[in-house]
Amino acid sequence: MRAFAVSSYKTALHEAEVPEPTVGDHDVLVQVQAAGVNQLDEKIRLGEFKQILPYRLPLVLGHDVAGTVVRVGGSVRAFKPGDEVYARPRDHRIGTFAERIAIDEADVALKPASITMEEAGSLPLVALTAWQALVEIGNVQTGQKVLIHAGAGGVGSIAIQLAKQLGAEVATTASAANAGFVRSLGADVVVDYRSEDFAERLSDYDFVLDSLGGDNLEKSLRVLRPGGTVVGISGPPTPEFAKAAGLNAVLRLAIAALSAKVRKQAKRLDVQYRFLWMHASGDQLREITALVERGVLRPVVGRIFPFDDTVRALESLASGGIRGKAVIRNP
């Protein structure tokens, strides 16, 4: 089976011949027709998460899939061959940069009928990230003020729409060239990150979704009202995350040290910092499907690459400039 893998960390993605997936009793075998490209793929390639997410190498990358069910395990009842589905396979079972992938049925949902395979393939990771940040952690309510960083990006473009659906007033950071685009998604306030300091312009926000980390995260704490929450998806991880992930004592201590500064700043400002490592969920994807079918959440596909150009698709993340998601099409 053709796939695109990394043989060791910090080496280039390359085409490889890999064994056909093993289909377990609760698995769904999917013929991959579209696969979203995510920053997480690039960070795993670079080895940035090898301590908290150790993979055996070589590793086929890819965290998003839309395609057609080929075969199901003996205990699967919710799906059948011929179903069009989409999913974000759980950690340690990724590998959508391939012709086929076996996925636990709990991670799979029927594809929204109103969108294309490429649009469906762009959605799972970013939509689940937005859902888990805004709904699970943030409990965002009508009338609250929400800041979404990098609004023209993969997570940001979906999070803006979801926050508006939840009834929030939404601000976002974007380039001047993307101001009209993010407003079309529902942003009420747009801050040009190249010429304006969002921390000087914005204040008394209830929730911030930060996908950039570093100084951007620390400044985000200052735009919150007392009791507000910043959810970070680029780090640093927190002791709560380390405990929930079952990491060993040494890693837990290291993670506590990494996040000590931002956690102290948050405590001093009477706000909360939460680190999100999104998890796979077919149930949440079904909630997202309902929003897509109602027309209140639309995927944003900025560029489509053929399967043969998967290496170039991953490399495109470094240059930026793609609105929403880049997607690989596998006919």
C-alpha positions as CSV (number, residue, x, y, z in Angstrom):
1,M,0.0,0.0,0.0
2,R,1.3,3.5,-0.9
3,A,1.8,5.9,2.0
4,F,3.9,8.9,3.1
5,A,6.0,8.3,6.2
6,V,9.0,9.6,8.2
7,S,11.8,7.2,9.0
8,S,13.3,9.2,11.8
9,Y,12.6,12.6,13.4
10,K,13.7,15.7,11.6
11,T,14.0,13.8,8.3
12,A,11.9,14.5,5.2
13,L,8.5,13.0,4.6
14,H,8.8,10.4,1.8
15,E,6.8,7.9,-0.1
16,A,6.9,4.3,1.2
17,E,5.3,0.9,0.7
18,V,3.6,-0.2,3.9
19,P,1.6,-3.2,4.9
20,E,-2.2,-3.2,4.5
21,P,-3.9,-2.1,7.8
22,T,-5.0,-4.8,10.3
23,V,-8.8,-4.5,10.9
24,G,-9.7,-5.2,14.5
25,D,-13.1,-6.3,15.8
26,H,-14.2,-2.6,16.4
27,D,-12.4,-1.1,13.5
28,V,-13.6,0.5,10.2
29,L,-11.3,0.2,7.2
30,V,-11.5,3.4,5.2
31,Q,-10.4,4.1,1.6
32,V,-8.8,7.5,2.0
33,Q,-10.2,10.0,-0.5
34,A,-9.1,13.2,1.3
35,A,-6.7,14.0,4.2
36,G,-6.2,17.3,5.9
37,V,-2.7,18.6,6.5
38,N,-2.1,19.9,10.0
39,Q,0.7,21.7,11.9
40,L,0.6,18.7,14.3
41,D,1.9,16.5,11.4
42,E,4.9,18.8,11.0
43,K,5.5,19.0,14.7
44,I,5.5,15.3,15.0
45,R,7.9,15.0,12.1
46,L,10.3,17.4,13.9
47,G,10.1,15.4,17.1
48,E,8.6,18.2,19.1
49,F,6.2,15.8,20.9
50,K,8.3,12.7,21.1
51,Q,8.5,12.8,24.9
52,I,4.7,13.1,25.5
53,L,3.6,11.2,22.4
54,P,6.2,8.6,21.6
55,Y,5.7,6.9,18.3
56,R,7.5,3.9,16.8
57,L,9.3,4.8,13.6
58,P,8.9,4.7,10.6
59,L,5.6,6.5,11.0
60,V,2.9,7.3,8.4
61,L,1.6,10.8,9.2
62,G,-1.8,12.3,8.8
63,H,-4.5,13.1,11.4
64,D,-7.6,13.8,9.2
65,V,-9.5,11.6,6.8
66,A,-12.6,11.5,4.7
67,G,-13.4,8.5,2.6
68,T,-15.5,5.4,2.0
69,V,-15.8,2.4,4.2
70,V,-14.3,-0.7,2.6
71,R,-14.7,-3.3,5.4
72,V,-15.8,-3.3,9.1
73,G,-14.8,-5.5,12.1
74,G,-17.0,-8.2,13.4
75,S,-18.5,-6.1,16.2
76,V,-19.1,-2.9,14.2
77,R,-22.8,-2.2,13.8
78,A,-23.0,1.6,13.1
79,F,-21.1,1.5,9.8
80,K,-21.1,-0.7,6.7
81,P,-19.1,-0.9,3.4
82,G,-20.0,2.0,1.1
83,D,-20.6,4.5,3.9
84,E,-19.0,7.9,3.4
85,V,-17.3,8.8,6.7
86,Y,-14.8,11.2,8.2
87,A,-12.6,11.0,11.3
88,R,-9.6,12.2,13.3
89,P,-8.0,8.8,14.2
90,R,-6.9,8.6,17.8
91,D,-3.2,9.1,18.8
92,H,-1.0,6.1,18.1
93,R,-3.4,5.1,15.3
94,I,-2.8,8.0,12.9
95,G,-1.7,7.5,9.3
96,T,-4.1,9.1,6.9
97,F,-1.4,10.0,4.3
98,A,-2.0,6.6,2.9
99,E,-4.4,4.7,0.6
100,R,-6.3,3.1,3.4
101,I,-6.5,3.3,7.2
102,A,-8.2,1.2,9.9
103,I,-9.9,3.4,12.5
104,D,-11.6,2.6,15.8
105,E,-15.4,3.0,15.2
106,A,-15.7,5.3,18.2
107,D,-13.6,7.9,16.3
108,V,-15.7,7.8,13.1
109,A,-18.8,9.7,12.0
110,L,-20.8,9.7,8.8
111,K,-19.6,12.5,6.5
112,P,-21.9,15.5,6.2
113,A,-23.8,15.0,3.0
114,S,-23.8,18.7,2.0
115,I,-20.0,19.0,1.6
116,T,-17.3,17.5,-0.6
117,M,-14.9,14.9,0.4
118,E,-12.1,17.5,0.4
119,E,-14.1,19.7,2.7
120,A,-14.9,16.8,5.0
121,G,-11.3,15.8,5.1
122,S,-10.3,19.3,6.2
123,L,-12.5,19.3,9.3
124,P,-12.0,16.7,12.0
125,L,-8.9,17.9,13.8
126,V,-9.6,21.6,13.7
127,A,-13.3,21.3,14.3
128,L,-12.8,19.0,17.3
129,T,-10.1,21.3,18.6
130,A,-12.5,24.3,18.4
131,W,-15.3,22.3,20.0
132,Q,-13.2,21.0,22.9
133,A,-11.8,24.5,23.6
134,L,-15.0,26.5,23.3
135,V,-17.6,24.0,24.5
136,E,-15.9,21.5,26.7
137,I,-13.4,23.7,28.5
138,G,-14.6,27.3,27.9
139,N,-18.3,26.7,28.2
140,V,-18.7,29.8,26.1
141,Q,-22.2,31.4,26.5
142,T,-24.3,33.9,24.7
143,G,-23.0,37.5,25.1
144,Q,-19.5,36.6,26.2
145,K,-16.4,38.1,24.5
146,V,-14.1,35.7,22.8
147,L,-10.8,36.2,21.1
148,I,-9.6,33.7,18.5
149,H,-6.0,34.1,17.4
150,A,-5.0,33.4,13.8
151,G,-8.5,33.6,12.5
152,A,-7.7,32.8,8.9
153,G,-6.0,29.6,9.8
154,G,-7.3,26.0,10.1
155,V,-8.4,26.1,13.7
156,G,-9.2,29.8,13.8
157,S,-11.5,29.8,10.8
158,I,-13.7,27.1,12.4
159,A,-13.5,28.5,15.9
160,I,-14.8,31.9,14.8
161,Q,-17.9,30.3,13.3
162,L,-18.5,28.1,16.3
163,A,-18.1,30.9,18.8
164,K,-20.6,33.0,16.8
165,Q,-23.0,30.0,16.8
166,L,-22.6,29.9,20.6
167,G,-23.7,33.6,20.7
168,A,-20.4,35.2,21.5
169,E,-19.0,38.5,20.4
170,V,-15.8,37.5,18.5
171,A,-12.5,39.2,18.0
172,T,-9.7,37.8,16.0
173,T,-6.2,38.5,14.9
174,A,-5.4,38.4,11.2
175,S,-3.5,40.2,8.5
176,A,-5.1,43.2,6.8
177,A,-5.4,41.1,3.6
178,N,-7.6,38.6,5.5
179,A,-9.8,41.1,7.4
180,G,-12.7,40.7,5.0
181,F,-12.4,37.0,5.0
182,V,-12.5,36.6,8.8
183,R,-15.4,39.1,9.0
184,S,-17.3,36.8,6.5
185,L,-16.8,34.0,9.0
186,G,-18.4,36.1,11.7
187,A,-15.7,38.1,13.4
188,D,-17.0,41.3,14.9
189,V,-13.5,42.8,15.7
190,V,-10.4,42.3,13.6
191,V,-7.0,43.2,14.9
192,D,-4.2,43.4,12.2
193,Y,-1.4,41.6,14.0
194,R,1.2,43.2,11.7
195,S,0.4,46.8,12.7
196,E,-1.6,46.6,16.0
197,D,-1.0,45.2,19.4
198,F,-4.1,43.2,20.4
199,A,-3.3,43.5,24.1
200,E,-3.5,47.3,23.9
201,R,-6.8,47.3,21.9
202,L,-8.7,44.5,23.6
203,S,-9.8,44.1,27.2
204,D,-12.3,42.3,29.5
205,Y,-12.6,39.2,27.4
206,D,-14.1,36.0,28.8
207,F,-12.2,33.5,26.7
208,V,-9.1,33.4,24.4
209,L,-8.1,30.5,22.1
210,D,-4.4,30.8,21.5
211,S,-2.7,28.7,18.8
212,L,0.6,30.5,18.7
213,G,2.1,30.2,22.2
214,G,5.1,32.2,23.5
215,D,4.7,35.9,24.0
216,N,1.3,35.8,22.3
217,L,0.0,33.5,25.0
218,E,1.4,35.6,27.8
219,K,-0.1,38.8,26.3
220,S,-3.5,36.9,25.9
221,L,-3.7,36.6,29.7
222,R,-3.8,40.4,30.0
223,V,-6.9,40.8,27.8
224,L,-9.0,38.7,30.0
225,R,-11.4,39.8,32.7
226,P,-10.8,38.3,36.2
227,G,-12.0,34.7,36.1
228,G,-11.5,34.4,32.3
229,T,-9.8,31.5,30.5
230,V,-7.1,31.1,27.9
231,V,-6.9,27.8,26.2
232,G,-3.6,27.1,24.5
233,I,-3.1,24.5,21.8
234,S,0.6,25.1,21.2
235,G,1.7,24.8,24.7
236,P,3.3,24.8,27.2
237,P,1.6,21.7,28.6
238,T,0.4,21.8,32.2
239,P,0.7,19.5,35.2
240,E,-3.0,18.7,34.8
241,F,-2.4,17.5,31.2
242,A,0.6,15.5,32.3
243,K,-1.4,13.7,35.0
244,A,-4.3,13.0,32.7
245,A,-1.9,11.6,30.1
246,G,-0.3,9.3,32.6
247,L,3.2,10.6,32.0
248,N,6.0,9.5,34.3
249,A,7.2,11.5,37.3
250,V,10.2,12.9,35.5
251,L,8.2,14.2,32.6
252,R,5.6,15.6,34.9
253,L,8.2,17.6,36.7
254,A,9.7,18.9,33.4
255,I,6.2,19.9,32.2
256,A,5.5,21.7,35.5
257,A,8.7,23.7,35.0
258,L,7.9,24.5,31.4
259,S,4.5,26.0,32.2
260,A,5.4,27.5,35.6
261,K,5.9,31.0,34.3
262,V,2.6,31.3,32.4
263,R,0.7,29.6,35.3
264,K,2.1,32.1,37.8
265,Q,1.2,35.0,35.5
266,A,-2.4,33.6,35.2
267,K,-2.7,33.2,39.0
268,R,-1.5,36.8,39.5
269,L,-4.1,38.1,37.1
270,D,-6.8,36.0,38.5
271,V,-7.4,34.2,35.2
272,Q,-7.0,30.6,34.1
273,Y,-4.6,28.9,31.7
274,R,-5.6,25.5,30.2
275,F,-3.6,23.4,27.8
276,L,-5.6,21.5,25.2
277,W,-4.4,18.3,23.6
278,M,-7.5,17.4,21.5
279,H,-8.9,13.9,21.6
280,A,-10.7,11.9,18.9
281,S,-14.4,11.7,19.2
282,G,-17.0,10.4,16.7
283,D,-19.8,11.6,19.0
284,Q,-18.5,15.2,18.8
285,L,-18.0,14.9,15.1
286,R,-21.8,14.0,14.8
287,E,-22.5,17.3,16.7
288,I,-20.3,19.1,14.2
289,T,-22.0,17.4,11.3
290,A,-25.3,18.8,12.5
291,L,-23.9,22.3,12.4
292,V,-22.5,21.8,8.9
293,E,-25.8,20.5,7.7
294,R,-27.6,23.5,9.2
295,G,-25.3,25.8,7.3
296,V,-23.8,27.5,10.3
297,L,-20.4,25.9,10.1
298,R,-18.6,25.7,6.7
299,P,-15.2,24.1,6.0
300,V,-12.5,26.4,4.6
301,V,-10.2,24.6,2.1
302,G,-7.5,26.9,0.9
303,R,-5.6,24.5,-1.3
304,I,-5.9,20.9,-2.6
305,F,-2.9,18.8,-3.4
306,P,-2.9,15.5,-5.3
307,F,-1.8,12.4,-3.3
308,D,1.4,12.3,-5.3
309,D,2.3,15.7,-4.0
310,T,1.8,14.9,-0.3
311,V,5.4,15.9,0.5
312,R,4.8,19.3,-1.0
313,A,1.5,19.6,0.9
314,L,3.3,19.2,4.2
315,E,6.0,21.6,3.2
316,S,3.4,24.2,2.3
317,L,2.7,24.7,6.0
318,A,6.1,26.4,6.5
319,S,5.4,29.1,3.9
320,G,1.9,29.9,5.2
321,G,-0.6,32.0,3.3
322,I,-3.2,29.3,3.0
323,R,-6.6,30.3,4.3
324,G,-8.2,27.5,6.3
325,K,-6.7,24.1,5.5
326,A,-4.6,22.4,2.9
327,V,-6.0,19.0,1.9
328,I,-4.6,16.0,0.0
329,R,-6.9,14.4,-2.5
330,N,-6.5,10.7,-3.1
331,P,-8.7,9.6,-6.0
